[in-house]
Amino acid sequence: MADKLKFDLVSPEARVFSGEVDMVVVPGAEGDFGVLAGHAPFMATIRTGTIDVHAESGITRIFIHGGFAEVTPQGLTILAEETAELATLDAADIRQKLEAARLRAKDAADDNARDQAEADIARLEAMQAAMELAH
């Protein structure tokens, strides 16, 4: 089908999604961008947020953290540091992890530990915000 976009979403653990879709909206570092079949080739870094995968079955929202997107004549590939389908996330679990990260930041023994905890806080807050927007 010429009007479909070949889309692959890959994380360090696995290929999260691979298939033909109508469109993907990506949170790029320079702003959100949509990719349709036949899009001009380019590469972009990704900011933490959600991608919207538009297909005949509806829209699937997937949280992504870090990585980059590459558009080629063959389609769109996103390599992300972390992914999670919003529908599968547990708000209580995220709140608990966020509280733990805040405690780690407060009690950090050194700058490296504090920096890591603050990065975790930012990621978890973004995940929490994405969940709230989805509902």
CYANA upper distance limits for C-alpha pairs under 8 A (distance plus 0.5 A):
  2 ALA  CA     37 ALA  CA      7.85
  3 ASP  CA     22 ASP  CA      7.82
  3 ASP  CA     37 ALA  CA      6.25
  4 LYS  CA     20 GLU  CA      6.17
  4 LYS  CA     21 VAL  CA      5.99
  4 LYS  CA     22 ASP  CA      5.75
  4 LYS  CA     23 MET  CA      8.35
  4 LYS  CA     36 LEU  CA      8.00
  4 LYS  CA     37 ALA  CA      6.03
  5 LEU  CA     20 GLU  CA      5.77
  5 LEU  CA     21 VAL  CA      5.68
  5 LEU  CA     22 ASP  CA      6.39
  5 LEU  CA     23 MET  CA      7.10
  5 LEU  CA     36 LEU  CA      6.46
  5 LEU  CA     37 ALA  CA      4.91
  5 LEU  CA     38 GLY  CA      8.24
  5 LEU  CA     75 GLY  CA      6.23
  5 LEU  CA     76 LEU  CA      7.82
  6 LYS  CA     18 SER  CA      8.04
  6 LYS  CA     19 GLY  CA      6.26
  6 LYS  CA     20 GLU  CA      5.03
  6 LYS  CA     21 VAL  CA      7.00
  6 LYS  CA     37 ALA  CA      8.13
  6 LYS  CA     74 GLN  CA      7.24
  6 LYS  CA     75 GLY  CA      5.16
  6 LYS  CA     76 LEU  CA      6.78
  7 PHE  CA     17 PHE  CA      7.94
  7 PHE  CA     18 SER  CA      6.17
  7 PHE  CA     19 GLY  CA      6.04
  7 PHE  CA     20 GLU  CA      6.48
  7 PHE  CA     21 VAL  CA      7.29
  7 PHE  CA     75 GLY  CA      6.42
  7 PHE  CA     76 LEU  CA      5.41
  7 PHE  CA     77 THR  CA      6.38
  8 ASP  CA     15 ARG  CA      7.88
  8 ASP  CA     16 VAL  CA      8.15
  8 ASP  CA     17 PHE  CA      6.00
  8 ASP  CA     18 SER  CA      4.92
  8 ASP  CA     19 GLY  CA      7.21
  8 ASP  CA     76 LEU  CA      6.88
  8 ASP  CA     77 THR  CA      5.25
  8 ASP  CA     78 ILE  CA      6.79
  9 LEU  CA     15 ARG  CA      6.57
  9 LEU  CA     16 VAL  CA      5.88
  9 LEU  CA     17 PHE  CA      5.49
  9 LEU  CA     18 SER  CA      7.00
  9 LEU  CA     77 THR  CA      6.44
  9 LEU  CA     78 ILE  CA      5.37
  9 LEU  CA     79 LEU  CA      6.70
  9 LEU  CA     80 ALA  CA      7.91
 10 VAL  CA     14 ALA  CA      6.57
 10 VAL  CA     15 ARG  CA      4.88
 10 VAL  CA     16 VAL  CA      5.96
 10 VAL  CA     17 PHE  CA      7.57
 10 VAL  CA     77 THR  CA      8.13
 10 VAL  CA     78 ILE  CA      6.66
 10 VAL  CA     79 LEU  CA      5.46
 10 VAL  CA     80 ALA  CA      6.70
 11 SER  CA     15 ARG  CA      6.72
 11 SER  CA     16 VAL  CA      7.22
 11 SER  CA     79 LEU  CA      6.42
 11 SER  CA     80 ALA  CA      5.56
 11 SER  CA     81 GLU  CA      6.17
 11 SER  CA     82 GLU  CA      6.45
 11 SER  CA     83 THR  CA      7.16
 12 PRO  CA     80 ALA  CA      8.04
 12 PRO  CA     81 GLU  CA      6.91
 12 PRO  CA     82 GLU  CA      8.06
 16 VAL  CA     83 THR  CA      8.30
 20 GLU  CA     55 ALA  CA      8.41
 21 VAL  CA     53 VAL  CA      7.61
 21 VAL  CA     54 HIS  CA      6.66
 21 VAL  CA     55 ALA  CA      5.28
 21 VAL  CA     56 GLU  CA      8.06
 22 ASP  CA     36 LEU  CA      7.01
 22 ASP  CA     37 ALA  CA      7.95
 22 ASP  CA     53 VAL  CA      8.36
 22 ASP  CA     54 HIS  CA      5.97
 22 ASP  CA     55 ALA  CA      5.63
 22 ASP  CA     56 GLU  CA      7.89
 23 MET  CA     34 GLY  CA      7.26
 23 MET  CA     35 VAL  CA      6.09
 23 MET  CA     36 LEU  CA      5.35
 23 MET  CA     37 ALA  CA      7.97
 23 MET  CA     53 VAL  CA      6.70
 23 MET  CA     54 HIS  CA      5.56
 23 MET  CA     55 ALA  CA      7.57
 24 VAL  CA     34 GLY  CA      6.13
 24 VAL  CA     35 VAL  CA      5.84
 24 VAL  CA     36 LEU  CA      7.48
 24 VAL  CA     51 ILE  CA      7.27
 24 VAL  CA     52 ASP  CA      6.09
 24 VAL  CA     53 VAL  CA      5.14
 24 VAL  CA     54 HIS  CA      6.48
 25 VAL  CA     32 ASP  CA      7.25
 25 VAL  CA     33 PHE  CA      6.10
 25 VAL  CA     34 GLY  CA      4.71
 25 VAL  CA     35 VAL  CA      6.87
 25 VAL  CA     51 ILE  CA      5.98
 25 VAL  CA     52 ASP  CA      5.59
 25 VAL  CA     53 VAL  CA      7.19
 26 VAL  CA     32 ASP  CA      5.96
 26 VAL  CA     33 PHE  CA      5.89
 26 VAL  CA     34 GLY  CA      6.72
 26 VAL  CA     35 VAL  CA      8.44
 26 VAL  CA     46 ILE  CA      8.04
 26 VAL  CA     50 THR  CA      7.61
 26 VAL  CA     51 ILE  CA      5.37
 26 VAL  CA     52 ASP  CA      7.46
 27 PRO  CA     31 GLY  CA      6.60
 27 PRO  CA     32 ASP  CA      4.85
 27 PRO  CA     33 PHE  CA      7.16
 27 PRO  CA     46 ILE  CA      6.37
 27 PRO  CA     47 ARG  CA      6.27
 27 PRO  CA     48 THR  CA      7.64
 27 PRO  CA     49 GLY  CA      6.56
 27 PRO  CA     50 THR  CA      7.09
 27 PRO  CA     51 ILE  CA      7.01
 28 GLY  CA     32 ASP  CA      5.62
 28 GLY  CA     33 PHE  CA      7.13
 28 GLY  CA     44 ALA  CA      6.84
 28 GLY  CA     45 THR  CA      6.36
 28 GLY  CA     46 ILE  CA      4.86
 28 GLY  CA     47 ARG  CA      6.01
 29 ALA  CA     44 ALA  CA      7.75
 29 ALA  CA     45 THR  CA      6.09
 29 ALA  CA     46 ILE  CA      5.64
 29 ALA  CA     47 ARG  CA      5.43
 35 VAL  CA     39 HIS  CA      6.64
 35 VAL  CA     76 LEU  CA      8.06
 37 ALA  CA     75 GLY  CA      7.45
 38 GLY  CA     73 PRO  CA      7.12
 38 GLY  CA     75 GLY  CA      8.35
 39 HIS  CA     71 VAL  CA      7.75
 39 HIS  CA     72 THR  CA      8.34
 39 HIS  CA     73 PRO  CA      7.93
 40 ALA  CA     71 VAL  CA      7.67
 40 ALA  CA     72 THR  CA      7.74
 40 ALA  CA     73 PRO  CA      7.92
 41 PRO  CA     70 GLU  CA      7.96
 41 PRO  CA     71 VAL  CA      5.32
 41 PRO  CA     72 THR  CA      5.15
 41 PRO  CA     73 PRO  CA      7.00
 42 PHE  CA     70 GLU  CA      6.50
 42 PHE  CA     71 VAL  CA      5.77
 42 PHE  CA     72 THR  CA      7.44
 43 MET  CA     68 PHE  CA      7.68
 43 MET  CA     69 ALA  CA      6.13
 43 MET  CA     70 GLU  CA      4.96
 43 MET  CA     71 VAL  CA      6.74
 44 ALA  CA     68 PHE  CA      6.12
 44 ALA  CA     69 ALA  CA      5.78
 44 ALA  CA     70 GLU  CA      7.13
 45 THR  CA     66 GLY  CA      8.28
 45 THR  CA     67 GLY  CA      6.62
 45 THR  CA     68 PHE  CA      4.71
 45 THR  CA     69 ALA  CA      6.76
 46 ILE  CA     65 HIS  CA      8.13
 46 ILE  CA     66 GLY  CA      6.28
 46 ILE  CA     67 GLY  CA      6.03
 46 ILE  CA     68 PHE  CA      5.58
 46 ILE  CA     69 ALA  CA      7.31
 47 ARG  CA     65 HIS  CA      7.23
 47 ARG  CA     66 GLY  CA      6.48
 47 ARG  CA     67 GLY  CA      8.30
 48 THR  CA     63 PHE  CA      8.16
 48 THR  CA     64 ILE  CA      6.25
 48 THR  CA     65 HIS  CA      4.91
 48 THR  CA     66 GLY  CA      6.40
 48 THR  CA    123 ARG  CA      7.74
 48 THR  CA    126 ALA  CA      7.40
 49 GLY  CA     63 PHE  CA      6.16
 49 GLY  CA     64 ILE  CA      6.11
 49 GLY  CA     65 HIS  CA      7.13
 49 GLY  CA    126 ALA  CA      7.08
 49 GLY  CA    127 MET  CA      7.75
 49 GLY  CA    130 ALA  CA      7.21
 50 THR  CA     61 ARG  CA      6.67
 50 THR  CA     62 ILE  CA      5.75
 50 THR  CA     63 PHE  CA      4.76
 50 THR  CA     64 ILE  CA      6.20
 50 THR  CA    130 ALA  CA      7.26
 51 ILE  CA     61 ARG  CA      6.19
 51 ILE  CA     62 ILE  CA      5.82
 51 ILE  CA     63 PHE  CA      6.98
 51 ILE  CA     64 ILE  CA      7.60
 52 ASP  CA     59 ILE  CA      6.74
 52 ASP  CA     60 THR  CA      6.25
 52 ASP  CA     61 ARG  CA      5.19
 52 ASP  CA     62 ILE  CA      7.13
 53 VAL  CA     59 ILE  CA      5.92
 53 VAL  CA     60 THR  CA      5.58
 53 VAL  CA     61 ARG  CA      6.85
 53 VAL  CA     62 ILE  CA      8.39
 54 HIS  CA     58 GLY  CA      6.47
 54 HIS  CA     59 ILE  CA      5.09
 54 HIS  CA     60 THR  CA      7.18
 55 ALA  CA     59 ILE  CA      6.75
 60 THR  CA     85 GLU  CA      8.21
 61 ARG  CA     85 GLU  CA      6.72
 61 ARG  CA     86 LEU  CA      6.43
 61 ARG  CA     87 ALA  CA      8.28
 62 ILE  CA     83 THR  CA      7.18
 62 ILE  CA     84 ALA  CA      6.15
 62 ILE  CA     85 GLU  CA      4.76
 62 ILE  CA     86 LEU  CA      6.01
 63 PHE  CA     82 GLU  CA      8.46
 63 PHE  CA     83 THR  CA      5.93
 63 PHE  CA     84 ALA  CA      5.60
 63 PHE  CA     85 GLU  CA      6.48
 63 PHE  CA     86 LEU  CA      6.67
 63 PHE  CA    127 MET  CA      7.27
 63 PHE  CA    130 ALA  CA      7.77
 64 ILE  CA     80 ALA  CA      6.79
 64 ILE  CA     81 GLU  CA      7.93
 64 ILE  CA     82 GLU  CA      6.11
 64 ILE  CA     83 THR  CA      5.04
 64 ILE  CA     84 ALA  CA      7.24
 65 HIS  CA     80 ALA  CA      6.70
 65 HIS  CA     81 GLU  CA      6.23
 65 HIS  CA     82 GLU  CA      5.58
 65 HIS  CA     83 THR  CA      7.03
 65 HIS  CA    123 ARG  CA      7.67
 66 GLY  CA     80 ALA  CA      5.96
 66 GLY  CA     81 GLU  CA      5.64
 66 GLY  CA     82 GLU  CA      7.44
 67 GLY  CA     78 ILE  CA      7.82
 67 GLY  CA     79 LEU  CA      5.87
 67 GLY  CA     80 ALA  CA      4.72
 67 GLY  CA     81 GLU  CA      6.10
 68 PHE  CA     78 ILE  CA      6.34
 68 PHE  CA     79 LEU  CA      6.02
 68 PHE  CA     80 ALA  CA      7.00
 69 ALA  CA     76 LEU  CA      7.52
 69 ALA  CA     77 THR  CA      6.25
 69 ALA  CA     78 ILE  CA      4.85
 69 ALA  CA     79 LEU  CA      6.88
 70 GLU  CA     76 LEU  CA      6.24
 70 GLU  CA     77 THR  CA      5.79
 70 GLU  CA     78 ILE  CA      6.89
 71 VAL  CA     75 GLY  CA      6.22
 71 VAL  CA     76 LEU  CA      5.02
 71 VAL  CA     77 THR  CA      7.03
 72 THR  CA     76 LEU  CA      6.91
 84 ALA  CA     88 THR  CA      7.78
 84 ALA  CA     89 LEU  CA      7.63
 85 GLU  CA     89 LEU  CA      7.39
 86 LEU  CA    130 ALA  CA      8.24
 86 LEU  CA    131 MET  CA      6.77
 86 LEU  CA    134 ALA  CA      8.18
 89 LEU  CA     94 ILE  CA      8.41
 89 LEU  CA    131 MET  CA      8.40
 90 ASP  CA     94 ILE  CA      6.89
 91 ALA  CA     95 ARG  CA      6.70
 91 ALA  CA    128 GLN  CA      7.61
 91 ALA  CA    131 MET  CA      8.21
 92 ALA  CA     96 GLN  CA      6.70
 93 ASP  CA     97 LYS  CA      6.73
 94 ILE  CA     98 LEU  CA      6.52
 94 ILE  CA    124 LEU  CA      7.16
 94 ILE  CA    127 MET  CA      8.42
 94 ILE  CA    128 GLN  CA      7.39
 95 ARG  CA     99 GLU  CA      6.70
 95 ARG  CA    128 GLN  CA      8.38
 96 GLN  CA    100 ALA  CA      6.81
 97 LYS  CA    101 ALA  CA      6.64
 97 LYS  CA    124 LEU  CA      8.12
 98 LEU  CA    102 ARG  CA      6.69
 98 LEU  CA    120 ASP  CA      8.27
 98 LEU  CA    121 ILE  CA      6.48
 98 LEU  CA    124 LEU  CA      6.58
 98 LEU  CA    125 GLU  CA      7.87
 99 GLU  CA    103 LEU  CA      6.81
100 ALA  CA    104 ARG  CA      6.73
101 ALA  CA    105 ALA  CA      6.69
101 ALA  CA    117 ALA  CA      5.86
101 ALA  CA    118 GLU  CA      7.84
101 ALA  CA    120 ASP  CA      6.88
101 ALA  CA    121 ILE  CA      6.38
102 ARG  CA    106 LYS  CA      6.69
102 ARG  CA    117 ALA  CA      7.45
102 ARG  CA    118 GLU  CA      8.02
102 ARG  CA    121 ILE  CA      7.16
103 LEU  CA    107 ASP  CA      6.54
104 ARG  CA    108 ALA  CA      6.05
104 ARG  CA    113 ALA  CA      8.22
104 ARG  CA    114 ARG  CA      7.62
104 ARG  CA    117 ALA  CA      6.41
105 ALA  CA    113 ALA  CA      7.71
105 ALA  CA    114 ARG  CA      5.27
105 ALA  CA    115 ASP  CA      8.13
105 ALA  CA    117 ALA  CA      5.53
105 ALA  CA    118 GLU  CA      6.69
106 LYS  CA    114 ARG  CA      8.07
108 ALA  CA    113 ALA  CA      5.97
108 ALA  CA    114 ARG  CA      5.62
109 ALA  CA    113 ALA  CA      7.08
109 ALA  CA    114 ARG  CA      8.04
110 ASP  CA    114 ARG  CA      6.81
111 ASP  CA    115 ASP  CA      6.43
112 ASN  CA    116 GLN  CA      6.70
113 ALA  CA    117 ALA  CA      6.69
114 ARG  CA    118 GLU  CA      6.56
115 ASP  CA    119 ALA  CA      6.64
116 GLN  CA    120 ASP  CA      6.74
117 ALA  CA    121 ILE  CA      6.67
118 GLU  CA    122 ALA  CA      6.74
119 ALA  CA    123 ARG  CA      6.75
120 ASP  CA    124 LEU  CA      6.54
121 ILE  CA    125 GLU  CA      6.46
122 ALA  CA    126 ALA  CA      6.67
123 ARG  CA    127 MET  CA      6.74
124 LEU  CA    128 GLN  CA      6.57
125 GLU  CA    129 ALA  CA      6.59
126 ALA  CA    130 ALA  CA      6.61
127 MET  CA    131 MET  CA      6.79
128 GLN  CA    132 GLU  CA      6.83
129 ALA  CA    133 LEU  CA      6.73
130 ALA  CA    134 ALA  CA      6.72
131 MET  CA    135 HIS  CA      7.07
